[in-house]
Amino acid sequence: MRILVYEWSCSGGLTGPDAPPDVDHAELCAEGLAMFRALLADACRDPGLEVTAVVDAARPVPLPAGVCRCPVPAGAEVETLVAAAAQADVSVVVAPETDGLLSRRVAAVRATGSVVVAPDASFIALAADKQAAIQALAAAGVPVPAGRAVEAGAAWPAGFIRPAVRKPRDGVGGIDLAVVRRDAPVPPPALHPARIEALAEGLPVGVACLCGPRRCLPLAPLEQRFAAGPGSRYLGGEPLVDRAAARRAATLAGRAVAAVDRAAGGRALGWVGVDMILGNRADGRADRVLEVNPRLTSSFVGHAAGAVTSLVRQLVEVSSGRDVRIECQPVPFRLAADDTRPPAVR
């Protein structure tokens, strides 16, 4: 099977015509590079996969032995992706949701008739809009933080409870996320449409789900680590050791994916990540789902490192509707912005 691997920051997105000019690329690059390296290393574990990587010609990344390099000239990122995908059996496309970057690239590849391991367009669109996704979750009875939408340039709503969080409606990671403490002054108006919500107290957890037309398979939940608490720079994750809490998180993630799937009228396919806060009540009544990510998340790094067989292969199989048995005990992982060395460099 010929598989194409694309990750926006490593595959020409930073030199493309629609790269967001006001986004902190450093954080995107750190997570993107980690996912790109992990995807390629994991895919190379399966001898039945012929792996091609789309790589920015201006920002070359060392590749594992056996991976074919598809260089991207400056400004030709989407065209190169589409041409390379047409020669592959299946493509893995990783990009931020911001400004429609993910949806346009998935759509461009699918327009050629190529197979992409990604959710349907309607699922991506709904999940990418933080406000719309929260409304869909709430309507399905999935617990979420209380909050509301705020238009670009609008002042902080008078009387809105603090501590609170403000995030871009189509943001990714912790970019442009502001945590407003109880006695702190409110931030200036956001430049983009945003959502503000009550700060959920508890343990930050991420659950990755492998989704296909027949089932949604949650992987082992990971406790998320941040430099100085939620809202600061994301550092990585480690397995959630509390088994009862892990079961709560996995169940809640499955409910969240199903709720967005129903509301979107589309299918959750491929890798879908669910971020949540687990509260301090054993019955789960203090748990809150924060967002649903319709793409590969950096937790892939920890899961792939602990998988017995190629997780990329399992992802493709599940997306195709096949039954799989995933043997994976994720390991702790930490993102390193300056580490560009894959496990086996050619």
C-alpha distance (Angstrom), angle and dihedral (degrees) to the residues before:
residue distance angle dihedral
M1 . . .
R2 3.80 . .
I3 3.80 110.8 .
L4 3.78 127.4 -173.3
V5 3.81 121.1 -153.1
Y6 3.81 120.1 -158.9
E7 3.81 127.6 174.4
W8 3.79 116.7 179.7
S9 3.81 101.2 -132.7
C10 3.83 94.4 43.2
S11 3.81 96.6 37.2
G12 3.80 103.0 59.1
G13 3.78 102.4 -75.6
L14 3.79 94.2 120.1
T15 3.81 91.2 58.1
G16 3.80 95.2 38.8
P17 3.80 125.0 109.2
D18 3.82 95.3 -109.4
A19 3.81 100.3 47.8
P20 3.82 106.1 136.3
P21 3.82 105.6 -109.7
D22 3.80 96.4 -155.4
V23 3.81 99.5 49.0
D24 3.80 124.4 106.4
H25 3.79 98.0 -114.3
A26 3.81 93.5 -174.8
E27 3.81 93.7 74.7
L28 3.80 92.5 42.8
C29 3.80 90.7 49.9
A30 3.80 94.1 50.0
E31 3.80 93.6 52.0
G32 3.80 93.3 37.1
L33 3.78 93.8 52.4
A34 3.79 91.7 47.9
M35 3.82 91.8 51.7
F36 3.82 92.9 44.1
R37 3.79 93.4 51.8
A38 3.80 92.8 44.8
L39 3.81 93.1 48.7
L40 3.79 92.9 51.2
A41 3.81 95.2 44.1
D42 3.81 91.5 47.5
A43 3.82 94.6 46.9
C44 3.80 90.1 51.1
R45 3.81 89.1 60.8
D46 3.81 89.1 72.2
P47 3.83 111.8 72.6
G48 3.80 89.1 -159.7
L49 3.80 92.6 66.0
E50 3.80 122.7 84.4
V51 3.79 102.7 -158.3
T52 3.80 127.2 -152.2
A53 3.81 121.8 -178.2
V54 3.80 124.1 -156.3
V55 3.82 104.7 -139.6
D56 3.80 131.7 -176.6
A57 3.81 106.3 -114.3
A58 3.82 89.6 -146.7
R59 3.83 93.4 51.0
P60 3.82 105.1 38.1
V61 3.79 116.4 -165.7
P62 3.83 121.6 -159.0
L63 3.78 109.5 -112.6
P64 3.80 132.6 -149.2
A65 3.78 115.3 -99.6
G66 3.78 112.4 -83.1
V67 3.81 97.0 26.2
C68 3.79 115.6 125.3
R69 3.81 113.5 -133.0
C70 3.82 119.4 -136.3
P71 3.83 105.6 -168.4
V72 3.80 120.3 -147.6
P73 3.82 117.3 -144.6
A74 3.81 115.5 -142.2
G75 3.80 111.3 -77.2
A76 3.82 94.6 7.9
E77 3.79 99.5 90.8
V78 3.83 100.5 121.8
E79 3.81 93.8 39.8
T80 3.80 91.0 51.4
L81 3.79 92.0 46.6
V82 3.80 92.6 51.1
A83 3.81 93.9 46.9
A84 3.80 92.6 48.5
A85 3.81 93.1 45.5
A86 3.80 90.1 54.6
Q87 3.81 87.8 63.1
A88 3.81 94.8 48.5
D89 3.79 131.8 80.0
V90 3.79 92.3 -138.8
S91 3.80 136.5 3.3
V92 3.80 132.6 -149.6
V93 3.81 109.2 -152.2
V94 3.80 119.2 -169.5
A95 3.80 120.3 -177.5
P96 3.81 138.9 137.6
E97 3.79 117.5 -93.0
T98 3.82 90.7 -130.7
D99 3.81 114.7 125.1
G100 3.81 90.8 -7.1
L101 3.82 94.5 -66.2
L102 3.81 93.5 141.3
S103 3.80 97.6 41.5
R104 3.82 94.7 49.2
R105 3.79 94.0 50.5
V106 3.78 94.5 46.9
A107 3.81 89.8 47.4
A108 3.81 92.6 48.4
V109 3.79 91.9 53.7
R110 3.79 93.6 44.3
A111 3.81 90.8 50.2
T112 3.81 87.5 67.9
G113 3.80 90.8 56.3
S114 3.81 91.9 -107.2
V115 3.80 122.2 142.7
V116 3.81 116.1 -112.9
V117 3.80 123.3 -169.5
A118 3.80 94.0 -132.9
P119 3.81 140.4 101.8
D120 3.78 122.1 -86.3
A121 3.80 117.7 -81.7
S122 3.82 92.9 -104.3
F123 3.81 92.4 52.1
I124 3.81 91.7 49.5
A125 3.80 91.6 48.2
L126 3.80 94.5 50.2
A127 3.80 96.1 43.2
A128 3.81 91.7 46.4
D129 3.81 90.6 59.4
K130 3.80 103.4 74.2
Q131 3.81 93.7 -162.0
A132 3.81 95.3 47.1
A133 3.80 91.7 46.0
I134 3.81 92.6 51.1
Q135 3.81 90.2 49.9
A136 3.80 90.5 51.6
L137 3.79 91.0 49.3
A138 3.80 93.1 47.9
A139 3.80 91.7 48.3
A140 3.80 88.8 55.7
G141 3.80 92.9 50.0
V142 3.79 95.3 -105.5
P143 3.84 108.3 145.7
V144 3.81 113.4 -112.3
P145 3.82 135.4 164.5
A146 3.79 116.7 -87.8
G147 3.79 110.7 -105.9
R148 3.77 148.9 123.6
A149 3.78 143.9 -135.6
V150 3.81 121.4 -92.9
E151 3.79 123.4 -160.8
A152 3.78 121.7 -128.0
G153 3.80 110.3 -82.8
A154 3.80 93.9 14.3
A155 3.79 119.9 135.9
W156 3.79 121.7 -115.5
P157 3.83 106.6 -81.5
A158 3.77 112.1 -100.9
G159 3.80 112.8 -109.5
F160 3.81 96.4 11.9
I161 3.78 107.4 152.7
R162 3.77 120.6 -104.8
P163 2.97 145.4 -115.5
A164 3.77 87.6 59.2
V165 3.78 142.8 154.0
R166 3.78 129.2 -130.1
K167 3.79 118.7 -160.9
P168 3.82 134.8 169.3
R169 3.79 112.4 -97.8
D170 3.80 90.3 -124.7
G171 3.79 98.1 27.9
V172 3.77 129.0 135.5
G173 3.80 129.5 -145.5
G174 3.77 114.9 -23.7
I175 3.80 95.7 -37.0
D176 3.81 111.8 138.3
L177 3.80 90.1 -7.4
A178 3.80 113.9 145.7
V179 3.80 125.9 -164.2
V180 3.82 111.0 -156.6
R181 3.79 112.9 -160.6
R182 3.79 123.7 -146.3
D183 3.80 97.5 -96.9
A184 3.79 98.5 26.8
P185 3.80 122.4 108.8
V186 3.78 115.5 -101.9
P187 3.83 115.0 -101.7
P188 3.80 122.4 -109.1
P189 3.81 116.4 -90.3
A190 3.79 115.6 -69.2
L191 3.78 118.4 -110.0
H192 3.80 91.7 -137.5
P193 3.82 135.4 41.3
A194 3.78 107.7 -76.8
R195 3.78 145.5 179.6
I196 3.78 123.4 -131.5
E197 3.78 121.2 -161.9
A198 3.77 141.4 169.5
L199 3.78 111.9 -85.7
A200 3.80 107.7 -105.6
E201 3.81 111.5 -140.4
G202 3.77 120.5 -143.5
L203 3.79 142.5 56.5
P204 3.84 117.6 -20.2
V205 3.80 109.3 -132.6
G206 3.78 135.0 175.2
V207 3.80 125.1 -156.6
A208 3.79 121.3 -166.3
C209 3.79 116.8 -152.8
L210 3.80 126.1 -161.2
C211 3.77 103.9 -146.9
G212 3.77 133.0 -165.5
P213 3.79 139.4 156.8
R214 3.80 90.6 -84.8
R215 3.78 105.9 38.0
C216 3.78 149.5 1.1
L217 3.79 111.0 -131.7
P218 3.84 115.6 -164.1
L219 3.79 114.7 -152.1
A220 3.80 123.5 -145.3
P221 3.83 109.8 -60.9
L222 3.80 118.2 -111.9
E223 3.78 127.3 -147.6
Q224 3.81 107.8 -128.5
R225 3.79 121.3 -130.7
F226 3.80 125.2 -150.4
A227 3.80 132.2 -174.8
A228 3.80 94.1 -117.4
G229 3.78 106.5 -0.9
P230 3.83 130.6 -64.3
G231 3.77 111.8 -29.3
S232 3.80 93.5 39.0
R233 3.80 129.2 90.5
Y234 3.81 113.7 -47.2
L235 3.80 111.8 -121.8
G236 3.79 105.6 178.5
G237 3.76 139.0 -89.1
E238 3.77 148.8 -96.5
P239 3.81 135.4 -154.3
L240 3.78 116.8 -76.4
V241 3.81 102.3 -118.8
D242 3.81 97.8 -168.1
R243 3.80 101.1 93.2
A244 3.79 95.7 -161.9
A245 3.80 91.0 50.5
A246 3.81 90.0 46.7
R247 3.80 91.0 54.3
R248 3.81 90.4 49.5
A249 3.80 90.9 50.1
A250 3.81 94.6 48.1
T251 3.81 92.2 48.4
L252 3.79 92.2 47.6
A253 3.81 91.6 49.0
G254 3.79 91.3 52.6
R255 3.81 90.6 51.0
A256 3.80 91.0 49.1
V257 3.80 94.6 51.3
A258 3.79 91.2 47.0
A259 3.82 91.7 49.7
V260 3.82 93.8 52.6
D261 3.78 90.1 43.5
R262 3.80 92.1 55.2
A263 3.79 94.6 43.4
A264 3.80 92.8 48.2
G265 3.78 94.7 46.6
G266 3.79 86.5 -138.2
R267 3.75 136.6 99.6
A268 3.77 129.0 -91.6
L269 3.80 102.1 -135.2
G270 3.77 129.9 170.1
W271 3.79 123.7 -0.8
V272 3.82 117.1 -5.3
G273 3.80 121.3 177.2
V274 3.80 124.9 -154.5
D275 3.81 120.3 -160.9
M276 3.78 118.1 -159.3
I277 3.76 146.5 156.6
L278 3.79 117.8 -123.3
G279 3.79 109.3 -148.4
N280 3.79 128.3 -148.4
R281 3.81 96.6 -96.4
A282 3.79 117.9 99.7
D283 3.81 90.5 -148.2
G284 3.81 90.4 62.3
R285 3.79 96.0 -121.0
A286 3.80 91.4 128.0
D287 3.83 94.2 50.7
R288 3.80 118.0 111.7
V289 3.80 132.6 -170.3
L290 3.80 110.7 -137.7
E291 3.80 103.8 -175.0
V292 3.78 147.1 -25.0
N293 3.81 117.9 -126.6
P294 3.83 114.2 -152.1
R295 3.80 94.9 -155.7
L296 3.77 144.7 49.1
T297 3.80 112.0 -55.7
S298 3.79 129.5 -154.5
S299 3.80 89.5 -103.4
F300 3.81 84.5 82.4
V301 3.80 86.2 80.0
G302 3.80 93.0 63.7
H303 3.79 95.6 38.5
A304 3.81 95.7 48.7
A305 3.79 91.2 49.3
G306 3.79 89.6 57.4
A307 3.80 99.0 40.5
V308 3.81 119.6 111.9
T309 3.81 92.5 -146.7
S310 3.80 133.9 17.9
L311 3.80 110.2 -55.6
V312 3.80 89.8 -160.9
R313 3.80 89.1 60.1
Q314 3.81 90.6 48.8
L315 3.81 90.2 49.1
V316 3.78 91.2 53.6
E317 3.80 92.1 46.7
V318 3.80 94.6 50.3
S319 3.81 91.3 46.6
S320 3.79 88.7 53.7
G321 3.79 92.0 54.8
R322 3.78 97.3 -105.3
D323 3.78 123.8 138.6
V324 3.78 114.9 -114.0
R325 3.76 137.4 177.4
I326 3.76 109.1 -138.4
E327 3.79 115.9 -156.6
C328 3.77 105.8 -167.8
Q329 3.79 133.8 144.9
P330 3.81 103.8 179.8
V331 3.78 119.3 -137.0
P332 3.81 128.9 -144.6
F333 3.79 112.3 -89.3
R334 3.77 136.2 -173.0
L335 3.77 126.8 -160.7
A336 3.79 115.5 -124.3
A337 3.79 115.1 -167.4
D338 3.79 94.5 -160.2
D339 3.80 98.9 45.3
T340 3.80 108.9 102.5
R341 3.81 98.0 156.1
P342 3.80 115.7 113.8
P343 3.79 118.5 -153.3
A344 3.82 92.7 -97.9
V345 3.78 114.6 22.6
R346 3.75 120.0 -163.5
